[in-house]
Amino acid sequence: MAVQQPRREEAPVLKKRSRRLLHIFACLHACRLKNCLVNRLAFKPPQKCGYTIAENGKFYLYDSKGLPISLSHTLSEQGIRYYHAFTPKRGWQRISLLVVYHTDDFDMPNRLSKHRHPTRNFVIFSHGNSTDMGYMFGTYVNLALRQGVNVIAYDYSGYGLSTGSVGEKQLYSNIEQVYTYLRHELYARPEKIILYGNSLGSVPSSYLASLPHKYPIGGLVLEAPLASAVRLHVGHLQRTPVFDVFTNVEYLKSKQVCPTLIMHGTHDAVIPIQHAMELAYVVEIRHAELMNSGNHKKSPNATSGESLYTTVQGESHEEGRSHEIALHKRPEDYLRTWWVPGANHNNIQSDYTDAYNRTMTTFLEVCDEWRIMRKLLR
């Protein structure tokens, strides 16, 4: 189903307030104070780190009494292991990351090579604000267990045990380093890399998706995303001002066709759902542009808006599932949206667990089909 263009009405009072805010933002930009203000107001690392690393390099969470605990034995019984690592230093920057993986996919990371790749999808999870990998650990494990994926998570500069200072540019550098680690250290195939951005994490995820030739991916998930920082304060804008930051609405205009899932709570008071609706509209327009042009492989019998026309049998060997794939695709076939009735900014996974798991399962199946289809058409 095609995404409707979001409504753009604004009350006259709001328009007047919006103009004032835009003028203030423009003045801050002209005075070169924008980055200082963004770094101070937009980034809120948790006061206490939610995890610690022992001398032997093992990852420990903190329990309710503030004591370090390990869940490695409990999870290993379910075929899940995890390890902590730091990316190589880039200047003063060293990123703390966590890999949660299935032991039937690879037992030890150092046994992987350019000739032996992980067979499961690998999710790069970019978390929201005011948290770190310790507080998010349960989310990573649930994603691995419920969806059968491997997960690589990380903390932004200035969050958790990642060094360096907070900042917008650092967000982009951070996810680039994690992607490079995943490709060069764990030998993950690009088409099996799924970007997952939650809230603030939608920014680095959308940024990386906007560079498909340098950082190819196999899918994109945005949960409670923002369109841009200025839009968060003034509402819809016809054009993105030069002084705007966190401009997902612009990044997604440069993405390639790949399965994309955008979900948002209808009662989100932190980032209104209109942000997600605007991003979904941008993605569908972008997909239509590419699929109707020569940049996306077409069947000679396909009409305008249709990419391919036949049905084939394919098999997802890593999961042993057989797929019947209809290669008669429209732009909206690679875009999934889920507007969650009654959900707020932080409770989609916790209060709508079953529906969330079904949505993610369906989306990952779309990713599998997309990957198989691309392989068949090469």
N, C-alpha and C positions, 0 to 999 in steps of 0.2 A: 504494500500500500504506500502510495507516495506521501511524502511528508508535506504538510501544509506550511506555507510561509507564516511565521509567527505574527501575531497582531502587533501593530506598532503605535497604537494610540497612546498619547501622553496628555495628562491634564495640564492646563495653562500654567498653574502654579508650579508644577513639577518642571515644566519647560523653563520657566524663569530661574528656578533653583539650579537646573542643569547648566544653563548658560553661565551662571556665576561660578559653579564648580569647574567648568571647562576653562574659564578665564583664569582661575586660580592655578589649575594644573599647567596651563600654558605659561604662566609667569614663573612657576617653579622650574619648568623645563628651561626657560630662557635664562634663568639665574643659575642653572646647573645644580639645582638642589633636588631634582627629581629622584635620582638614585638613592640619595641619603634618606629621603622621606620614605621611599618604597622599602628599603632595607629595614627601617625602624618600625614601620607600621604593618607591612605585609607578612613578615616572617616572625613566627612565634615558636621557637624550639621549646620543648618541655623543660621545666626547671630541673627535673631529675631524670637522668638517663634510665631507660627501662631495661637495660641489660648491662652485662659486664663481660670482659674477656679475661680468662684465667691466664696464668703464666704459660701454661701448655697450649694456649691458643683456643681453648674450648669456649663455646658460647653459653652463657648462663643468664637466665631470666631472674627477676626478683619476685619473691612471693609477697603475700599481704603484709608480712612482718619485715620486709626489706632484706630478706636473706636470699642469697643466690641459689637457684635450683636448676637442675638439668632434666630435660624430658627426652633425652636421647634414647634411653632404654625403652621407655613406653612407646615411643614412635617407631623404633626399630622393629618391634613386634608387629607393626602394621605395614612394614615394608618401606618406611620413610626414614631418611637420615637427613642431617643438616650439618653444615659447617660454616664457619665465619672466615672471612678474608679481608684484606685491604687491597685496593687497587694500587698499582705503582704510583709514586708521587708525581704530581704535575705541579711544579712550583711548590707552594706551601700546602697544596691540596692533596689529601689522601682520603679516599672514600671507603667507608665501612660498609661491607656488603654481607649478605647472608644467602646461602644456597640451600634450598629445601628440595630434595630429589628422591626419586623412587629407586630402590636398590636393584630392581630388575632391569632398570634402564642403564645404570652404570654404578658399580659398587664403589669405586674409588675414582675421583676426578683425574688423578694423574695417570689413569689407564686409558684415558681418552686420547685420541690423536686425530690428525687430519684424515685418517683412514677409518676411524671409528667414531661415529657421531651419536649423540643422544637421539633416541627414536621418538620420544614424547615431545609434545609442545613445551616450550620454555616461556614462561610469563615473566616479563620484566615489570615488577610492581613498583609504582611510584606513589608513595603514601601522601596523605593530606597534611595539613598544618598541625602544629601543637602535638606532635606524636613522633615516635621513632620505631625502629624495628622490634624493640622489646615489647612495646605495647601492641604492636600489630602482629605479633608472632602467631596468634591463634588464627588470624585471617589467612596467613600464608599456608598454614598447615591444613586448614579446611579446604582451601582452594586446591591444594595438592591431592588431598584424600578424595574429595567429592568429584573433582573434574579430571583426575588422573594426569595432571600436568606437573612439570617441575617448575619451581619458582625461584627467581633471583630477585632479592629485594635489596634496597640500599637506603642510606640516610644522606640527606642533602648536606652540603658544607655547613658546619655550625650546628648540625643536629646529631644526636647520638654521639658516637665516637668518631665521626667524620671531622677532619680538621678543616681549617680555613674559615672564612667569614661568609655569612649569608648574602645572597644577592641573586638577581634574575639571571645574569650571565653564568653564575655558578651552577644554577639549576641545569642549564643546557650542557655545560661542561661535565657535570656529574653523570648525566644519563649517557653521554657519549662514552665516558670511561667505562661504565657498566656494560654497555653494548659491546665495546671492544674486548672487555674481559670475557664476556660470554662467547664471543666468536673465536677468540684466539686462545683462551685457556680451556674452555669447555667444548669448543668445536661445534657449537650449535649451528644448524643450518638456518639461513635467514628466513626461509619460508615457514619455519616452525617457531619463529620468535613472535610472541604476542605482547604488545604493549598494553599495560593496564594502568590508567591514571585515575586516582581518586582525588576529587576536589583540587587542591593546589597541584597535585600530581598530574592533573590533566594537561598542565602547561608543558613540562618537559616531554610528556608523551606525544602531544600534538606537534611540538617542535621537531622531535626526531622523525615523526611520520611525514613531515614536510620536506625531508631530505631523502627520498626513496632511492636515489642512485648511490648515495654514500652509505645509507643505513637501511637496506631493504628489510621488510618485515612481512609477516603472514597474517596480521590482524591487529585491530586497535579497539580497546575498550575504554570508554570514558564514563566514570561514575560521578554524578553531581559536579559536572564541569562548569567553568565560567567561560563566557565569550571573550571578555577582556576586563582589565581592572577598571578602566574608566567607565565602561558600560555598567559595571557593578554599582557605581555611584550615581550615574546620571541616566541610566536606562538606554534604550536603543539609539544607535547613531547610524546615519546613512553611510558615513565614511569613518575609518579609523584614524584618529589624529596622530600626528607624528610623535607626540609625547605619551601615547598610551603604552602600557606594559602588559605582559601576560596575554598576548594577542592570539589566542587560540583561533579566533574567527578568521584571522589572516593565514595562520599556519596551515589550516585545513584546506585552504584554497590551493595548496601546492601538493597535497598528498596524491599518491597514485591509487588506482582502484585496488582495494583489498577489503575483506570483511570488516565491518565497523559496527560496534554496539555502543549506543548511548543510552544511559539510564539516569533517571532523575526523579526525586520525590515531588509530588504535587504540592506538598506543604513545606517545602524547603524555605526556611526564613533566612538562611545565610546566603545562598546563591539561588535566586528565583529560577523556576523551571524554564522561563523564557530564554535563558542563556542556552540551555541544552537544546531547546527547539530551534534556536537560531543556528547553532552548530550543525544540527541534523539537516537543516535546509541547505547549508553551505556544502556539506558532504554530498548530498544527493545531486546538487547542481554540478559539483566537481566530477562525480562519477559519470553523470550524463555527458558532460563535455568530453571526457576521455573515451567513453564507450561509443560515442557517435563520431569520433574522429579516428584517425589512423593510429592513435597511440594505444588502442586496445584491440586485440585480434578479433576480427569479424568473420562470420561466415559469408560467403558470396550470396546466400539466400536471405540474409538477415535484413529486416527493414529498419528504418530509423528508430533508434532507441532500443534495438535488440542486438545483442552481441553475438550469440551463437545459436545453433538451431536444432541440434540433434540430441539423442539420448544414448549414453554409453554406460557400460558396466565398469566400475573401478573398485579397487580394494585398498583399504587403509591397512597396510601390512603391520604397522606398529600396534594396532588395536584389534586386528583380525576381523574388522567389520567390512561387509560388502555394501557398496553404495550404488544406487542407480542415479546417475547424475544427468539432469536435464540441462543440456548446454544451450538453453534458449533463455538468455538472461536479459533483464532490464536493469537500469541503474539502481533502482531501489532494492533489487535482490541482494545486494551486498551491504545494505544498511538495515540494521535492526534498531528499533527504539523501544524503550519500556518506560512509560510514565507511570510511576508507582503511586496508586491512589492512597493518600493519607500519609505517605512517608515523608520524613524530614531529612535533614542533611546527613545524618550519621546512622540511620537505623535500617537501611535497605537490607543489608546482609543479616542483621541480628533479628529483626522483627518480621521479615518476609523471606525467611530462609528457604523454604521449599520452592517458592516461585523464583527466587534468585538462582537456585541451583538448576532449575529447569531452563531458565533463560540462558544461563551460561553454557549448559550442555548443548542446547540447540545452536547457540552461536559457534561453539567449537566444532560442531558437525559441519556448519557452513564453511568454517575455515578449512576443514579436511577436504570437503568437496571442491573448494576453490583451488586448493593446492593440487589435487589430483587432476582437475580440469586443465590447469596451466601446464602440468607435465604432459598430458595427453596431446596438447595442441602445439607443443614445441616442434 
